Amino acid sequence: MTEIHGRILTETGWVTGRVVVDGDRIADVIPGEIDADRIVLPGFIDLHCHGGGGADVMDGGNAVRTVAALHARHGTTAFLATTMTAPVGEIEGALVAIAAGMEEPRAGEAAILGVHLEGPFISPDRLGAQPPFAIRADLDLMRRFFDLAPILVVTWAPEADPDGALRAFLGERGIRVQIGHSNASYEVAAAALADGVDGVTHVFNGMSPLHHRHPGVTGAALAHAQRAEMIPDLVHVHPGALLVALRAIPDVYAVTDATAASGMPDGDYRLGRQPVRRCENSVRLADGSLAGSALTMDVALRNLVDIGLPLDEASRRTSTIAADYLGLADRGRIRHGATADLVILDTDLQLRDVYVAGTRIDRG
């Protein structure tokens, strides 16, 4: 048994006391008068993460383990390994490596929940930092991808799937489909959201923008989406626009869109096939375009608090909403029987300890 003391954000609200951990589960939360100079939150859950610690998921091999270890040290206890648009063989190689990493979880690593397939079924007109290998929807190819790894989320552009066959195929299998890297009109995007598309990938980024006469995908997301990702690095999206999304979209949640540069010093890295450079808080292509982020989820939490969110809401948007989106009732919350994924912060919201499935992470 392990006991963790502090001010605890339980599923039903704040409690001062201790969390009792038995194995990989939370056995109890016991109120008590103790020194509450530590804050205990559910571990962070990141549904859009390409890399970290100098490694990129698309590298294959053990790269996903390096990513999982780096982000665990920053409080991410579970994540979706996120691929990129690339030649099909490279995507398949990445999927094989992700599946291998899932089969043999190791201490010190965040749990790999599955795959977020970001492309290749996106618009060539809204690639962002994605390499130019976007293709039209292909059901046979999607079946091949499914055979290689558990894909839980797919970023999809309506214009890459004009008859909706791929979207229907994914929906029948319970895969979450998100509009992203799309140049669709407001009308097309709104119709897709009304017809069961689950969410929006990194709202504001990689999509037709909001204009008062041409609202685009962004306008459709703000008007109609129940869920959407946002990248709260305060570089991808202005704080004011983050507040717009938080007000408009009920279940908007934080992701990192992290690259190999996350957790690393300024310098040159790769995002899939693309050479990128980290400089301070941003990661960019040679032409200056944003190319993923250097964000980690502990910083995302602090940024959300800095722009005005109460800590309990910031925690919900860095953990619980993502768990609920994937249907994971035993993650993203502190209660009896839940997976013992926990982060411990000081009163300045600096990370002090991380537990993944009840095991304390060595943060170096």
N, C-alpha and C positions, 0 to 999 in steps of 0.2 A: 504494500500500500504506500502511496505517496500523498502527502497533503500539501496543498498550495494555498497560501494565505493572501488575503487582500480584499479589495473592493471588487466584487465579481459581477459581471453582466450576465445574469442567468436568462433563460428563455422568457421568464415572467418579469424581469426587471432587476434593479441593482440590489445586491445583498453584500453586507460586510461579513466575512467569515472565512471558510475554507472549502476548497474543492478536494474531495477525496477521490483518488484515482486508483483503480484496481486493474492491473494489466493494461489493456488498451482502451478501457472504458471508464467513464465517469460513474463512480459508485454512489456519490452523494454530494450535496451542497449543504453545508452545516453553518447556519448563522452563528455569529458570536462577536463579542467585543474584542477586537484585536487592532493592532497597528495597521491602518489602511493606507500605507504609503505606496502600495503596489496595486496596480489595476490588472484584473484578469479578464481577458476577452476570448471569444472563440477564435481559433486560428484562421488566418486569412485564406481565402479561396480565389484563385486567379484563373479565369476561363479563357484567357488569351495571352499566351506566353511563348515567345519564339526562342528565347535564349537567356544566357546569363553566365557570369564567371568565365567569359572568353569563348564559350561554346554556343553553337546554334543547333537546334533540333534537326535542321536539314543536313547537318554533318553526318548523321547516322552514327553507328558504333555506340560508344559510351557517352556521346555528347549529352543525351537527355539526362544521364545521371549527374553530370556536372551542373546542368541547369537546375535539376531538382535539389541538389545540395546547396547551391548558391542561394536560391530563393527560400529554402528552409531557414537559412541563417538570418533571413530578413522577415521571418514570421509567416511565410506562406506554407501552410501545412498540406494543401492539396491543390492541384492545378491540372489544366488541360494543355498537353504539349501541342503546340500550334505549328502547322506546316505552312508552306508558302506556295504560290504559283511557281511552277518549275517544269522542266521536262518530266514526263510521266515516270520514267525510271528513277529519277531522284526522289520524287514523292513516295514511290513504293519503297525505296530503300529506307527513307525516314520512318515510314509506317512500321516496317519490320523491326527497326531498332527500338521504336517506342514500345511495341508489343513485348519485346524481350525485356525491356526495363520494367514493365508492369508485372511480368511473371516472376521477377526476382527482386522484390523491394528490399532496400537496404537501410540500415540505421543511418540517421543523419540526412536523409533525403525526404523531401515532400512527397506525398503520395501522388502518383500519376493516375488520374481518374480516367483518362482516355485521350482522345484526339479532338482538337478543333481543326477541321480542314478549311483553311482560308485560301480559297482558290482550289483548282484552276478555273472553276465555272463562274468567272467574273467578267466585268466589262473591260476591254482593252482601252477604253477611254477614261477609266478611273483606276488605273493601276496603283497610283501612289508610289510606294517603294517596291511594289511587286515586280519581278522581272516580266518581260513581255512574252509570256507563255500561256496567256488566257485562252481557253477553248470553250466551245459550245458544250452544253449538257450532253452527257454520254452515260446511259444507264449501264452498259456493259462495263465501262471503266469504273463506275461507282461500285458495282458489284465486286470487282477485283480489289478495290480499296477496302471494302468491308471484310474481305477474306483475310486481310493482312493485319488489321488492328481494330480495336473498338472505337469507332468514330461516333462521338456524341453530339457535336455541333458542326454545322457546315455554313460557311459564309457563301452567299449566292447572290447573283445579280439576275433580276427578272429578264433582262435582255439577252442573257446567255441561255435562257430556257423559255423561249417564247410560248411554247404550248403547255408549259407547266408540268411536263411529264416527270422531270427530275424532282421537283418540289413534291409532287404527289407520291412518288416512290419513297422519298425520305420520310414524309409524313406517315406513311403506312407502317414504317419501321420505328416510329417514335423518335426519330432524329430531329433535334432542334435546328430549324432553318432560320438564318438571319440574313436580312438584306445588307449587303456591304459591297464596297468597290463597284458601285453602280451609278450609272448616269441616267437612270430612269426618271420619268416625269413624276410629278406629284400624284397624278391620277393612277398611274401604273403601280407605284409603290403603295398608295393608300388601298388599292384593290387587293394587292398581295397581303397586306396586313389584315384586311377584313376577311380574307379567305384562309386565314390560319397560319401565316408566317409568324414565327415565334418572337422575333426580336430584330434588333439592329446592331450591326457591328460598328464599334467605335464611332458613335454618333457625332456628326459634324465633319468627320474625317473620311476621305475616300468615297464621297458621294456628291450628287448634284446639290448645290447649296440652296439656302433659303433666300429667295427674293420675293418681294411682296406681290409681284405679278407672276412669278414662276417659282412656286415653293419647293419644288424638287423633292428628292428623297428626304432631305433634312426636314422640310416642312411636314411631310407625311409622318415622319417619325414623331415630331413634336405634337402633331394633332391626333395621331391614332395609335401609336405604339404603347403596349403595356410594359415592355421590357426593352432595355438597350444597354450596351456597354458604353462607358465613358473612360477616357484616359486622363486622370486628374494629376498630370505632371505639371500643370499650369503653363505648359508650352504648347501642347497640341490644341488646347481649348482654353480661351480666356476664362478667368473665374466667373465673370458675368454670364458667359454662355453656359458654363457648368450649372449655374443657378437656374438658368432658363430650363435646362434639361431636367434638373431635379424637381422643378415645379410642374413641368408638363408631363413627364413620363413617370408613372407611379413606381415602377420597379427598375429604375436605372441603377446600375451597379458598376463598381470600379474594376477595371482591368489594367494590367501594366503595358501590354503590347511590347514586353521587354525583349531586348536583343542581347547578343553576346556581350555588348558593352555594359550591361547592368552589373553593378558590383565591381566594376573595373575602373582604372584611371582613364583620363583622357587619352585618346590615341585612335589608331586605325583597327577596325574590326570588319566582320562580314555579316550581312543579313541575307541568308540564303546565298545566292550567287552574287549579290551586290556588295561592293566595297563601301563601307560607311565609316564615318569618323564621329567619335564622341568628343564633344567640347562642352564642358560644364554639364548642364542638365539636359542637353539635347543630343540626338543622334541624327546625322544628316548624310544624304548622298553628296557626290561631288558638286552637283548643281545647287546645293543648299536646301533641297527639299527634305522635309522630315522623313525619317526612315525608322519607324518604330521608336522605342524610347529607351532611356536608361533607368526607368522607374522601378522601384521595388514597393511591395504593398505596405510596408511600415511607413514609408514616405507618403504613399497615397492616403493612408488614414490621417496623418498629420495635416496634409493639404486640405482634406475635406473639413477638418475641424477649423483650420485657419480661415476658410472661406465662410464659416458660420454655422456648420452643422453641429448639433450636439453630439457628444462622443458616442452615445448609444446608437444614433442614426448612422454615424460614420461607420461604426462596426457592422451594422446591418448591411450597409452597402459595400463593404469589403469582405463579407463572409456569408451571412445568412441568406440574402437574396440569391446569390449564386448557387448555394446548396439547394434552395427550394426550386430554382429553375431546372436543375438536373434531377429533381425528385429525390434528393438525399436527405431523408428525415433525421439521420443520425449524425450529420455534420453541420457546422455553422451555427451551433448553439451549445449552451452549457446547461445540461440537465441530466438526470439519472439515465443511464443507459447509452448516452451519446458517445461517439468516438472521442477519446481524450486528446483532441487537437486544441491546444491552448497557447495564447501569447500572454506574456507578463510584461507590463510597461511600468515605468515610473510615473510620477505625477506630471512630468514634462512630456509624456507620451513617447519617451525613448525606450526602445526595445531592450529588455533585460534577459528574458528567457523564452524559449520556445519548446513546446512538447508536441511531438507528432505521434499519435496513437499511444500516448502515455509515456513515451521515451523522450527524455530531455536531450535536446540537440546541443552538440558541442559547437558553439559559435566562434571558436578560435580566440 
